[in-house]
Amino acid sequence: MLNPPFSPPQSFDDPHAALAQVRAIYPQSTDYLRDALERFVAGEDPPRRVRACYPFVRVRIDTVARADSRLSYGFVAGPGTFETTLTRPDLFERYYLEQFQLLRANHGVALEVGTSRQPIAVHFALADDDYFEGTLSPERRLLMRDLFDLPDLGSMDDGIANGTYEPRSGEPQPLALFTAPRVDYSLHRLRHYTGSSPEHVQNFVLFTNYQFYIDEFVRLGREMMATVDPAAHDYAAFVEPGNVITRRGQATTGTPLARLPQMPAYHLVRDDGAGITMVNIGVGPANAKTITDHIAVLRPHAWIMLGHCAGLRTTQQLGDYVLAHGYVREDHVLDEDLPTWVPIPALAEIQVALEQAVAEVTQLSGYELKRIMRTGTVASTDNRDWELLPHRTPLRRFSQSRAIALDMESATIAANGFRFRVPYGTLLCVSDKPLHGEIKLPGMAHQFYRARVDQHLRIGMRAIELLRRQRPDRLHSRKLRSFSEVAFQ
């Protein structure tokens, strides 16, 4: 086996020094893999298998004394050895440093950092714009399996997040929800699905199921970048698919993509990472699960669904808002990962911010606010043509569940937020009322879009501004912690 120099575990009392060691080990490993791969692509065969491994961090706890019970993350549940592999310290530098500092503050133990035994798949060592498969013959691609580690799905499942992972006897317990290979897998998937680098994704994410919202977000983003007044806003750049970047008061750089990816993402970037990313996830729970599966590894502070829904009550009007406080999950894409008997609670911090944002943007309050916004249960289905079911079947189920709206994505996004401990919320806008004879028709839809898209988007952005004012440890609710929760946020 050909390996880069091995770094045995070292103990650090200083979180900055521990992070510096991670920053030293990781590029040493990836540079070694890239160099070997370049020589292989050029026709040179390594004499032996090439392997480089991720860095890891470990803590050893020998007491049952717990940290402050009010904390939502940053501590382990009890005595034992806890460990996780780490990747991309250039991308996760602030995140890793915060987790290291919290472990030191809450437990007072040393941080052990060294080279793990988890191999880095050669694909994960490549830069964003590195491609090599097209230059290799089928025989050379097959030979790669004998010489390099390729992605291993067995090392990147979601057992830790799902609560099904059980370490073998003598193995350390997990420190984080995601192993380094699982994170790397999602970083590559994000580039594929969104058309932009993960480094641009911000800590607050808006999801939508209609391009109209994206068009308005793009207009607002470009408009903000044309404003040089420092008092106007705190955003430094606007990033579009293809990593087309417009910095405040500067010309746009980058080349737009010839065609948009499946779920294009747009980013209003702040220097502290607390800006807004908006993704058009398209239609359906499968897309909703896919994108949240991957954005979750970036550990955002909140994600919110802004979309359209079918209003189920006679008293609702087109353009009314629905603030979800519960979900009927008939989307089915998460049934194996999160059983349907698990309740998905509303999170007070998100609910308050969304309601306050609706009140501020619409200039309504109290009883008048109730006229245009209703709080209640949202049902999500995987059947786009649910209206064609025998009429009494959906009608009875909606009535029994007290549902006030129906869509295809919101329950999935909320359930994956619950599963991955990402604070979540849903604010929908009624675009049709199929149970009451108001189906979505082109003329009606266009009028609705013109009247509501701008306002709805501004409400979502205002809610994020309100959430940004809160400390992250308050925003990340204890309601999302399991019995033996990992320490990393």
MITIRO-882509 format. One line per 8 residues: number of its first residue (from 0); for each residue x, y, z of C-alpha. Coordinates in steps of 0.001 Angstrom, whole numbers, plus 500000, padded with zeros to 6 digits. Layout:
BEGIN
NUM = X,Y,Z; ... $
This chain:
BEGIN
0 = 500000,500000,500000; 501270,503479,499084; 500296,506070,501706; 501125,509672,502539; 502858,510289,505889; 500684,509078,508786; 499840,511527,511573; 499361,509717,514891 $
8 = 496779,511152,517287; 497907,514267,519132; 496120,515907,522073; 495199,519580,521972; 493797,521857,524642; 493554,524723,522153; 490699,524308,519614; 492574,526525,517122 $
16 = 495600,524234,517286; 493378,521165,516849; 491822,522717,513759; 495280,523601,512408; 496211,519917,512626; 493079,518967,510669; 494028,521579,508082; 497481,520028,507806 $
24 = 496397,516386,507479; 493549,516799,504986; 495405,518550,502107; 498374,516240,502586; 496052,513298,501915; 494149,514815,498994; 497293,516198,497321; 498815,512722,497518 $
32 = 495766,511174,495841; 495567,513824,493126; 499240,513444,492292; 498919,509657,492013; 495784,510001,489900; 497422,512491,487523; 500274,510057,486920; 497781,507216,486403 $
40 = 495796,509235,483842; 499093,510001,482075; 499662,506250,481681; 501844,505426,484693; 500730,502512,486881; 501494,502738,490621; 503468,499687,491836; 500963,499139,494657 $
48 = 497496,500287,495729; 497297,503991,496640; 495414,505013,499781; 495031,508217,501801; 492703,508685,504763; 490643,511431,506373; 491637,513238,509558; 489565,512541,512653 $
56 = 488795,514175,515993; 488187,512222,519212; 487237,513018,522787; 487249,510732,525825; 484685,511420,528551; 484974,509643,531916; 482118,511175,533891; 478333,511037,533871 $
64 = 478194,514726,534850; 476283,516548,532131; 476780,519943,530618; 474220,522702,531004; 470847,521012,530342; 469631,524073,528445; 472097,523447,525608; 470883,521969,522341 $
72 = 474312,520834,521074; 477999,520937,521948; 478083,518099,524492; 477849,514316,524685; 475274,512419,526719; 477589,510448,528962; 480979,508748,529438; 482757,507026,526581 $
80 = 484960,507607,523570; 483465,509736,520778; 484928,510237,517327; 484185,511446,513800; 486086,511803,510538; 486433,515271,509031; 486606,516658,505505; 487052,519961,503682 $
88 = 488386,522081,506582; 488581,524964,504105; 484782,524838,503779; 483899,523874,507372; 486549,525885,509217; 484145,528059,511242; 481832,525144,511920; 484591,522807,513131 $
96 = 486122,525513,515312; 482793,526176,517024; 482260,522463,517720; 485794,522088,519098; 485355,525125,521336; 482041,523840,522694; 483500,520423,523517; 486348,522079,525396 $
104 = 484013,524474,527211; 481415,521864,528175; 483683,518920,529035; 487159,520356,529579; 488814,517394,527833; 491602,517311,525268; 490815,517063,521568; 492683,514219,519857 $
112 = 493366,514775,516156; 495133,512406,513786; 494864,510357,510591; 491910,507966,510599; 491575,504568,508935; 488725,505786,506688; 489974,505967,503077; 489240,509004,500927 $
120 = 487635,508000,497633; 489807,509351,494850; 486818,511162,493315; 486365,513119,496554; 489940,514405,496389; 489319,516235,493127; 488646,519937,492790; 485311,521191,491431 $
128 = 486508,521420,487837; 488655,518255,487738; 487387,515584,485351; 489328,512587,484140; 486959,509731,483244; 486500,510891,479656; 490226,510514,478944; 490427,506954,480239 $
136 = 489716,503807,478266; 487240,501285,479723; 490195,499068,480630; 491953,501863,482537; 488739,502796,484350; 488352,499178,485438; 491974,499093,486605; 491273,502070,488877 $
144 = 489339,499777,491220; 492519,497796,491873; 494671,500852,492524; 492465,503490,494177; 489636,503623,496705; 486335,504457,495026; 483198,505732,496818; 481901,503100,499242 $
152 = 478180,503443,499992; 478646,501277,503083; 480541,504117,504775; 478020,506861,504049; 474537,505746,505073; 472308,507774,507411; 472231,505328,510303; 473535,507913,512795 $
160 = 470913,510507,511856; 468166,507867,511773; 469088,506546,515211; 469740,503032,513907; 473549,503025,514069; 475022,500811,516779; 478825,500799,517193; 480431,497405,517480 $
168 = 482013,496498,520799; 485068,498665,521394; 484239,501136,518633; 483958,504859,519446; 480533,506439,519498; 479785,509084,516841; 480479,512781,517420; 478624,514010,514322 $
176 = 475548,513042,512313; 477585,512593,509127; 480889,510845,508449; 483381,512530,506136; 482539,510250,503149; 478826,511043,503589; 479614,514771,503592; 481820,514487,500502 $
184 = 479133,512542,498663; 476591,515291,499311; 478999,518088,498362; 479428,516490,494953; 475679,515927,494593; 474993,519579,495443; 477202,520761,492600; 475351,518413,490263 $
192 = 471813,519338,491291; 472145,523064,492029; 474776,524197,489536; 476871,526047,492117; 479647,525222,494563; 478680,524261,498132; 480864,527089,499449; 478178,529547,498319 $
200 = 475322,527887,500242; 474257,530111,503137; 473081,529236,506644; 469451,530101,505880; 467691,528333,503015; 464410,529006,501236; 462847,526263,499123; 460195,526882,496501 $
208 = 458330,524808,493951; 457784,527574,491382; 460176,529440,489088; 458217,532672,489630; 459746,532948,493096; 463236,532424,491712; 462704,535112,489071; 461760,537577,491787 $
216 = 464680,536510,494004; 467085,537038,491094; 465632,540488,490444; 466017,541445,494094; 469536,540007,494308; 470788,541902,491274; 469089,545048,492500; 470816,544748,495892 $
224 = 474232,544292,494277; 473725,547531,492347; 473278,549356,495669; 476588,550558,497125; 475088,552258,500169; 476462,550210,503146; 473361,551018,505181; 471013,549450,502628 $
232 = 471765,545775,503392; 474482,543380,504630; 474863,541181,501532; 478249,541088,499799; 477491,539077,496648; 474805,537374,494609; 475663,533968,493101; 473732,532275,490289 $
240 = 474081,528766,488765; 477434,528239,487100; 479055,530212,489933; 478172,533461,488211; 479077,536005,490887; 477984,539618,491166; 479750,541391,493995; 478332,544543,495468 $
248 = 479097,547488,493212; 481212,545356,490840; 480815,543737,487441; 479504,540184,487152; 482069,537406,486683; 481572,533872,485413; 479675,532303,482531; 475988,531350,482847 $
256 = 475186,527700,482285; 473892,526688,478859; 471004,524943,480599; 469807,525075,484182; 470403,522073,486473; 467582,520060,487988; 467262,522177,491149; 469045,525505,490544 $
264 = 470237,527428,493596; 470795,531163,494045; 472676,532742,496913; 472551,536141,498622; 475917,535891,500320; 477007,537493,503581; 480608,537466,504755; 479603,535519,507875 $
272 = 477712,532865,505874; 474364,533945,507345; 472863,534999,504032; 470027,533398,502074; 470151,530506,499622; 467043,529888,497520; 466470,526635,495627; 463783,525786,493099 $
280 = 463179,522153,494005; 460520,521645,491353; 457520,519441,492023; 457303,516367,494208; 458548,514827,497447; 461423,512962,495772; 463084,516234,494817; 462365,517661,498264 $
288 = 464093,514706,499930; 467027,514736,497525; 467984,518363,498032; 467515,518350,501807; 469512,515103,502112; 472487,516985,500692; 472098,520517,502041; 471830,518996,505533 $
296 = 475564,518181,505596; 476293,521932,505502; 474475,522241,508861; 472269,525266,508050; 470566,527166,510861; 467108,526921,509264; 465239,526033,506093; 461777,527220,505129 $
304 = 459380,526107,502422; 457698,528896,500433; 455342,527345,497919; 451847,526978,496584; 449174,524718,497952; 445580,523671,497474; 443344,525306,500050; 440966,522775,501601 $
312 = 438576,525050,503492; 435666,526992,502028; 436664,530110,503959; 440080,530365,502267; 440644,532670,499324; 443233,532444,496560; 446320,534229,497826; 445721,533429,501506 $
320 = 448658,532151,503531; 448961,528853,505393; 451386,528559,508316; 451911,524840,508952; 451903,523683,512561; 451525,519990,511740; 451841,517610,508780; 450003,514606,507360 $
328 = 452766,512615,505704; 451492,510796,502624; 454627,511554,500606; 456148,508115,501444; 459758,508949,500458; 460937,508999,504078; 458876,506123,505455; 461909,503830,505800 $
336 = 464101,506493,507419; 461526,508170,509648; 458418,506123,510524; 455126,507899,509929; 454177,507505,513596; 456924,510001,514511; 455308,513423,515068; 456901,516388,513303 $
344 = 456438,519252,515784; 456175,522920,514936; 459219,524876,516154; 458232,527971,518095; 461188,530081,516931; 460349,529533,513250; 456587,529910,513750; 456941,533235,515572 $
352 = 459311,534611,512929; 457025,533617,510050; 453909,535059,511684; 455707,538288,512554; 457038,538557,509002; 453530,538141,507537; 452234,540850,509865; 455049,543278,509006 $
360 = 454916,542815,505231; 451100,542847,504931; 450689,545548,507609; 447945,543490,509241; 447668,542320,512830; 445365,540606,515279; 441979,539601,513946; 442676,541156,510522 $
368 = 445781,539008,510128; 443650,535894,510633; 441609,536902,507603; 444526,536200,505221; 446588,533652,507181; 445486,530419,508784; 447604,528175,510999; 446910,524466,510727 $
376 = 447829,521049,509373; 449307,520642,505892; 448952,517307,504082; 451657,516311,501575; 451031,513649,498946; 453081,511887,496278; 450052,511741,493973; 449882,514896,491842 $
384 = 446478,513873,490520; 444934,513197,493913; 441865,515106,492687; 441006,512105,490481; 440605,509741,493429; 437017,508820,494387; 435807,512086,495878; 434776,510845,499306 $
392 = 438157,509188,499993; 440397,512304,500203; 437571,514420,501601; 437143,512151,504629; 440876,511903,505301; 441383,515656,505111; 438485,516266,507446; 439670,513693,509980 $
400 = 443199,515136,509992; 441900,518736,510240; 444101,519580,507234; 443696,523058,505801; 446036,522728,502805; 447630,520144,500519; 450925,520162,498645; 453632,517686,497596 $
408 = 456801,518914,499318; 456262,520581,502697; 455959,517484,504892; 459097,516027,503298; 461136,519158,503959; 459872,519390,507533; 460433,515662,508193; 463983,515797,506843 $
416 = 464597,518880,508967; 463454,516873,511990; 465570,513873,510941; 468718,515936,510344; 468178,518386,513256; 467782,521411,510957; 465132,523903,512179; 462307,523987,509637 $
424 = 459120,525845,508802; 456458,526143,506115; 454527,529129,504797; 452355,528305,501784; 450107,530384,499578; 446717,529100,498380; 446772,528913,494572; 443638,526796,494005 $
432 = 440746,525104,495834; 439990,521876,493957; 437522,520578,496559; 435424,523677,496048; 435416,524010,492271; 438364,526399,491924; 440958,524409,490010; 444153,525989,488749 $
440 = 443572,527399,485245; 446067,529471,483202; 444292,532816,483404; 443526,532491,487095; 447064,531297,487839; 448773,534208,486087; 446691,536732,487994; 447488,534950,491258 $
448 = 451227,534896,490566; 451350,538613,489795; 449474,539452,492966; 451291,537295,495499; 454784,536122,494507; 456642,539316,495434; 454870,539647,498785; 455304,535972,499682 $
456 = 459029,536069,498912; 459547,539238,500935; 457801,537576,503873; 460202,534624,503686; 463235,536908,503501; 461974,539008,506395; 461461,535859,508485; 465095,534943,507888 $
464 = 466189,538415,508983; 464277,537885,512229; 465766,534416,512741; 469279,535727,512063; 469024,537948,515134; 468749,534903,517381; 471743,532989,518690; 472231,529677,516850 $
472 = 472114,527722,520117; 468636,529131,520744; 467437,528532,517199; 468513,524869,517221; 465735,523564,519423; 466221,520831,522028; 463062,519279,520568; 465264,517892,517787 $
480 = 467664,516020,520111; 467455,512242,520465; 468265,510289,523665; 471974,509858,522847; 472494,512831,520572; 475800,513588,518844; 477716,516620,520079; 478212,518408,516750 $
488 = 475432,520816,515743 $
